[in-house]
Amino acid sequence: MKRLVLLCTFALCFGQFCSAQAKSVYAELLGPGLASINFDTRFQKKEDGIGGRVGIGYFSIDEESLLTVPVGLNYLLSKNQRNYFEIGAGVTYVRYSSTYFVDPADKEIFDGSFGHLHFGYRLQPKEGGFLFRAGIT
């Protein structure tokens, strides 16, 4: 629980620090957050270069639930400010709980984190609009 509070605090500070830079919000499927909503920003006032991301994913089915909080740094390379090569690394906090195979009074909980690397392509028009990302994580 302490890790979750720390990650959420970092996310709020991250958003405040990056208020003047290029930003994007996107949904991600099968990435470090499994299925998550993410905030991405550049640390400089340009569309490429170093930046960061933070996200949150949650879903619950029957007696099982999964919470993910991916946080990471990334670097964008581009020649035309529209098509980018993206490389990144980060850590994802994971909290899984289940009462499916155990007595409902006893909850089985996994609470931990894992590191991840990302290599991919990003289509992000300079004037804003639809952001498309595909890659290997």
MIDOSE-1310 file (N, C-alpha, C; in nm, 2 decimals, decimal comma, always signed):
residues 137
mkrl	+0,08/-0,12/+0,00/+0,00/+0,00/+0,00/+0,09/+0,13/+0,00; +0,20/+0,12/+0,07/+0,29/+0,24/+0,07/+0,34/+0,27/-0,06; +0,37/+0,16/-0,14/+0,42/+0,18/-0,28/+0,31/+0,25/-0,37; +0,19/+0,21/-0,35/+0,08/+0,27/-0,43/+0,07/+0,42/-0,40
vllc	+0,08/+0,46/-0,27/+0,07/+0,60/-0,23/+0,19/+0,67/-0,29; +0,31/+0,61/-0,28/+0,43/+0,67/-0,34/+0,41/+0,69/-0,49; +0,36/+0,59/-0,56/+0,35/+0,61/-0,70/+0,24/+0,71/-0,74; +0,13/+0,72/-0,67/+0,03/+0,82/-0,69/+0,08/+0,96/-0,67
tfal	+0,16/+0,98/-0,56/+0,22/+1,11/-0,53/+0,32/+1,15/-0,64; +0,40/+1,05/-0,69/+0,49/+1,07/-0,80/+0,41/+1,12/-0,92; +0,30/+1,05/-0,95/+0,22/+1,08/-1,07/+0,17/+1,23/-1,06; +0,12/+1,27/-0,95/+0,07/+1,41/-0,93/+0,18/+1,51/-0,95
cfgq	+0,30/+1,48/-0,89/+0,41/+1,57/-0,91/+0,46/+1,57/-1,05; +0,46/+1,46/-1,12/+0,50/+1,44/-1,26/+0,41/+1,53/-1,34; +0,28/+1,53/-1,32/+0,19/+1,61/-1,40/+0,21/+1,76/-1,38; +0,23/+1,80/-1,26/+0,26/+1,94/-1,23/+0,39/+1,99/-1,29
fcsa	+0,49/+1,91/-1,28/+0,63/+1,94/-1,34/+0,62/+1,96/-1,49; +0,54/+1,88/-1,56/+0,54/+1,88/-1,70/+0,42/+1,96/-1,76; +0,37/+2,06/-1,69/+0,25/+2,13/-1,74/+0,27/+2,21/-1,86; +0,39/+2,25/-1,89/+0,42/+2,34/-2,01/+0,47/+2,26/-2,13
qaks	+0,49/+2,13/-2,12/+0,55/+2,05/-2,23/+0,44/+1,98/-2,31; +0,48/+1,91/-2,42/+0,39/+1,84/-2,50/+0,34/+1,72/-2,42; +0,21/+1,70/-2,42/+0,14/+1,59/-2,35/+0,05/+1,51/-2,43; +0,02/+1,39/-2,39/-0,08/+1,31/-2,45/-0,14/+1,21/-2,35
vyae	-0,26/+1,17/-2,37/-0,33/+1,08/-2,29/-0,38/+0,97/-2,39; -0,35/+0,84/-2,35/-0,39/+0,73/-2,44/-0,43/+0,61/-2,36; -0,51/+0,52/-2,42/-0,54/+0,39/-2,36/-0,44/+0,29/-2,42; -0,40/+0,20/-2,34/-0,30/+0,10/-2,39/-0,35/-0,04/-2,36
llgp	-0,33/-0,13/-2,45/-0,38/-0,27/-2,43/-0,25/-0,36/-2,45; -0,23/-0,45/-2,36/-0,12/-0,55/-2,36/+0,01/-0,48/-2,35; +0,02/-0,38/-2,28/+0,15/-0,31/-2,25/+0,19/-0,34/-2,10; +0,28/-0,26/-2,04/+0,32/-0,28/-1,91/+0,21/-0,27/-1,80
glas	+0,10/-0,19/-1,84/-0,01/-0,18/-1,75/-0,13/-0,28/-1,78; -0,10/-0,37/-1,87/-0,19/-0,47/-1,93/-0,31/-0,40/-2,01; -0,40/-0,34/-1,94/-0,50/-0,26/-2,00/-0,51/-0,13/-1,91; -0,46/-0,02/-1,96/-0,44/+0,10/-1,88/-0,47/+0,23/-1,95
infd	-0,49/+0,33/-1,88/-0,50/+0,47/-1,93/-0,37/+0,54/-1,88; -0,31/+0,61/-1,98/-0,17/+0,66/-1,95/-0,16/+0,81/-1,99; -0,07/+0,88/-1,92/-0,04/+1,02/-1,94/+0,11/+1,02/-1,98; +0,14/+1,08/-2,09/+0,28/+1,08/-2,15/+0,31/+1,23/-2,17
trfq	+0,44/+1,27/-2,14/+0,48/+1,41/-2,16/+0,63/+1,41/-2,19; +0,67/+1,52/-2,26/+0,81/+1,54/-2,28/+0,86/+1,63/-2,17; +0,99/+1,62/-2,14/+1,05/+1,70/-2,04/+1,11/+1,83/-2,09; +1,11/+1,85/-2,22/+1,15/+1,97/-2,29/+1,03/+2,02/-2,37
kked	+1,04/+2,14/-2,42/+0,93/+2,20/-2,50/+0,95/+2,17/-2,65; +0,96/+2,04/-2,68/+0,96/+1,99/-2,81/+0,90/+1,86/-2,82; +0,86/+1,81/-2,94/+0,79/+1,69/-2,95/+0,87/+1,56/-2,94; +1,00/+1,57/-2,95/+1,08/+1,45/-2,94/+1,17/+1,46/-2,82
gigg	+1,26/+1,37/-2,80/+1,35/+1,38/-2,68/+1,30/+1,29/-2,57; +1,36/+1,32/-2,45/+1,33/+1,24/-2,33/+1,19/+1,29/-2,27; +1,12/+1,19/-2,22/+1,00/+1,22/-2,16/+0,96/+1,10/-2,06; +0,84/+1,11/-2,01/+0,80/+1,01/-1,92/+0,65/+0,98/-1,93
rvgi	+0,61/+0,87/-1,86/+0,47/+0,83/-1,87/+0,43/+0,77/-1,73; +0,31/+0,78/-1,70/+0,25/+0,72/-1,58/+0,11/+0,68/-1,62; +0,06/+0,57/-1,57/-0,07/+0,52/-1,60/-0,13/+0,44/-1,49; -0,26/+0,40/-1,51/-0,33/+0,32/-1,41/-0,42/+0,22/-1,49
gyfs	-0,42/+0,10/-1,44/-0,51/+0,00/-1,50/-0,58/-0,08/-1,39; -0,70/-0,11/-1,40/-0,77/-0,19/-1,30/-0,88/-0,27/-1,37; -0,90/-0,39/-1,33/-1,02/-0,47/-1,37/-1,04/-0,58/-1,27; -1,17/-0,61/-1,26/-1,21/-0,71/-1,16/-1,31/-0,81/-1,22
idee	-1,29/-0,93/-1,20/-1,39/-1,04/-1,26/-1,42/-1,13/-1,14; -1,54/-1,15/-1,11/-1,59/-1,23/-1,00/-1,51/-1,20/-0,87; -1,43/-1,29/-0,83/-1,36/-1,28/-0,70/-1,21/-1,24/-0,72; -1,18/-1,19/-0,83/-1,04/-1,16/-0,86/-1,03/-1,01/-0,91
sllt	-0,92/-0,94/-0,87/-0,90/-0,81/-0,91/-0,75/-0,78/-0,94; -0,72/-0,69/-1,03/-0,59/-0,66/-1,07/-0,57/-0,51/-1,09; -0,47/-0,45/-1,01/-0,44/-0,31/-1,03/-0,30/-0,30/-1,08; -0,28/-0,22/-1,18/-0,14/-0,20/-1,23/-0,12/-0,05/-1,24
vpvg	+0,01/-0,01/-1,21/+0,05/+0,13/-1,22/+0,18/+0,14/-1,29; +0,18/+0,15/-1,42/+0,31/+0,16/-1,49/+0,37/+0,31/-1,49; +0,50/+0,32/-1,46/+0,57/+0,44/-1,46/+0,70/+0,42/-1,54; +0,74/+0,52/-1,62/+0,86/+0,49/-1,70/+0,91/+0,62/-1,77
lnyl	+1,03/+0,61/-1,82/+1,10/+0,71/-1,90/+1,10/+0,66/-2,04; +1,09/+0,75/-2,14/+1,10/+0,71/-2,28/+1,18/+0,82/-2,36; +1,23/+0,78/-2,47/+1,30/+0,87/-2,56/+1,24/+0,86/-2,70; +1,21/+0,97/-2,76/+1,15/+0,97/-2,90/+1,25/+1,02/-3,00
lskn	+1,27/+0,95/-3,11/+1,35/+1,00/-3,22/+1,27/+1,02/-3,34; +1,29/+1,13/-3,41/+1,21/+1,16/-3,53/+1,28/+1,25/-3,63; +1,25/+1,24/-3,76/+1,31/+1,33/-3,86/+1,20/+1,42/-3,91; +1,07/+1,38/-3,90/+0,97/+1,46/-3,96/+0,86/+1,51/-3,86
qrny	+0,88/+1,50/-3,73/+0,79/+1,54/-3,62/+0,65/+1,48/-3,64; +0,64/+1,36/-3,69/+0,52/+1,29/-3,71/+0,53/+1,14/-3,68; +0,64/+1,08/-3,73/+0,67/+0,94/-3,71/+0,79/+0,93/-3,62; +0,78/+0,85/-3,51/+0,88/+0,84/-3,41/+0,92/+0,70/-3,38
feig	+1,05/+0,68/-3,35/+1,10/+0,56/-3,29/+1,10/+0,58/-3,14; +1,04/+0,49/-3,07/+1,03/+0,51/-2,92/+1,11/+0,40/-2,85; +1,19/+0,44/-2,75/+1,26/+0,34/-2,67/+1,23/+0,38/-2,52; +1,20/+0,29/-2,43/+1,17/+0,33/-2,30/+1,20/+0,22/-2,20
agvt	+1,20/+0,25/-2,07/+1,21/+0,16/-1,96/+1,14/+0,21/-1,84; +1,10/+0,12/-1,76/+1,02/+0,16/-1,64/+0,99/+0,05/-1,55; +0,90/+0,07/-1,45/+0,86/-0,02/-1,35/+0,71/-0,02/-1,34; +0,65/-0,13/-1,32/+0,50/-0,14/-1,30/+0,47/-0,20/-1,17
yvry	+0,39/-0,13/-1,09/+0,34/-0,18/-0,96/+0,22/-0,27/-0,99; +0,21/-0,39/-0,93/+0,10/-0,48/-0,95/+0,04/-0,52/-0,82; -0,09/-0,52/-0,81/-0,16/-0,57/-0,69/-0,27/-0,66/-0,74; -0,26/-0,79/-0,71/-0,36/-0,89/-0,75/-0,42/-0,95/-0,62
ssty	-0,55/-0,96/-0,62/-0,61/-1,03/-0,51/-0,72/-1,12/-0,56; -0,73/-1,23/-0,49/-0,83/-1,34/-0,53/-0,88/-1,41/-0,41; -1,01/-1,45/-0,41/-1,07/-1,54/-0,32/-1,13/-1,66/-0,39; -1,09/-1,68/-0,52/-1,14/-1,78/-0,60/-1,11/-1,92/-0,56
fvdp	-0,99/-1,95/-0,52/-0,95/-2,08/-0,48/-0,93/-2,10/-0,33; -0,96/-2,00/-0,25/-0,95/-2,00/-0,11/-1,08/-1,96/-0,04; -1,08/-1,98/+0,09/-1,20/-1,94/+0,17/-1,22/-1,79/+0,15; -1,34/-1,74/+0,13/-1,36/-1,59/+0,11/-1,31/-1,51/+0,22
adke	-1,30/-1,56/+0,34/-1,25/-1,48/+0,46/-1,10/-1,46/+0,44; -1,03/-1,55/+0,37/-0,89/-1,54/+0,35/-0,87/-1,49/+0,20; -0,80/-1,38/+0,19/-0,78/-1,33/+0,06/-0,63/-1,36/+0,02; -0,62/-1,41/-0,10/-0,48/-1,43/-0,16/-0,44/-1,31/-0,23
ifdg	-0,33/-1,25/-0,19/-0,28/-1,12/-0,24/-0,14/-1,13/-0,29; -0,12/-1,08/-0,41/+0,02/-1,06/-0,46/+0,04/-0,91/-0,47; +0,15/-0,86/-0,41/+0,18/-0,72/-0,41/+0,32/-0,70/-0,45; +0,35/-0,65/-0,57/+0,49/-0,64/-0,61/+0,51/-0,55/-0,73
sfgh	+0,62/-0,56/-0,79/+0,65/-0,48/-0,91/+0,74/-0,55/-1,00; +0,75/-0,51/-1,13/+0,84/-0,57/-1,23/+0,89/-0,46/-1,32; +1,01/-0,47/-1,37/+1,06/-0,38/-1,47/+1,02/-0,41/-1,61; +1,03/-0,32/-1,70/+0,99/-0,34/-1,84/+1,08/-0,25/-1,93
lhfg	+1,10/-0,30/-2,05/+1,16/-0,22/-2,16/+1,06/-0,21/-2,27; +1,07/-0,11/-2,35/+0,98/-0,09/-2,46/+1,05/-0,04/-2,59; +1,03/-0,10/-2,70/+1,08/-0,05/-2,83/+0,96/-0,05/-2,92; +0,94/+0,07/-2,99/+0,82/+0,07/-3,08/+0,82/+0,19/-3,17
yrlq	+0,71/+0,20/-3,24/+0,68/+0,31/-3,34/+0,56/+0,39/-3,28; +0,57/+0,52/-3,30/+0,47/+0,61/-3,26/+0,43/+0,71/-3,37; +0,30/+0,71/-3,40/+0,25/+0,81/-3,50/+0,18/+0,92/-3,41; +0,24/+1,04/-3,41/+0,19/+1,15/-3,33/+0,20/+1,28/-3,41
pkeg	+0,09/+1,32/-3,47/+0,10/+1,45/-3,55/+0,13/+1,57/-3,46; +0,21/+1,66/-3,51/+0,26/+1,77/-3,43/+0,15/+1,86/-3,38; +0,05/+1,88/-3,46/-0,07/+1,97/-3,43/-0,17/+1,90/-3,34; -0,14/+1,78/-3,29/-0,24/+1,71/-3,20/-0,32/+1,61/-3,28
gflf	-0,41/+1,55/-3,21/-0,50/+1,45/-3,28/-0,48/+1,31/-3,23; -0,50/+1,22/-3,32/-0,49/+1,07/-3,29/-0,35/+1,03/-3,27; -0,32/+0,96/-3,16/-0,19/+0,91/-3,13/-0,20/+0,76/-3,15; -0,11/+0,70/-3,23/-0,10/+0,55/-3,24/+0,04/+0,50/-3,20
ragi	+0,04/+0,40/-3,12/+0,16/+0,34/-3,07/+0,16/+0,19/-3,10; +0,27/+0,13/-3,14/+0,28/-0,02/-3,15/+0,42/-0,05/-3,12; +0,44/-0,16/-3,04/+0,58/-0,19/-3,01/+0,58/-0,32/-2,93; +0,70/-0,35/-2,89/+0,73/-0,47/-2,81/+0,77/-0,43/-2,67
t	+0,71/-0,48/-2,57/+0,74/-0,45/-2,43/+0,79/-0,57/-2,36
